[in-house]
Amino acid sequence: MKVNIKAGSEKYNVDFKITPQLKNKGLVAMAKSSKDLDKLQSAIAARAGGDELIDYIILKVLESKLKLPMEIDRTYNGAGYGFVLDFYSIAKKLN
């Protein structure tokens, strides 16, 4: 999944691999290659005070592709970025 990250005055195109979390708890986004990881680290280093957080940028791309509400998984401790479905918002839409 390609994600365009604007950090400072630079733009970085980072390709992420999306995999399920352990026990299908959610999704994990990790840089697809070492080259993408280098771009991601450059984007993190170049971030200015008003720039969006990287995990929030990935979250918006995931939501637009899946057409489902997602949340950042703040309890995910592994490599990459963790995301879970927002079941409260999904249930609210169904009622």
Buried (B, 14 or more C-beta within 10 A) or exposed (E): EEBEBBBEEEEBEBBBEBEEBEEEBBBBBBBBEEEBBEBBEBBBEBBEEEBEEBBEBBBEBBBEEEEEBBBBBEEBEEEBBBBBBBEEEEEEEEE
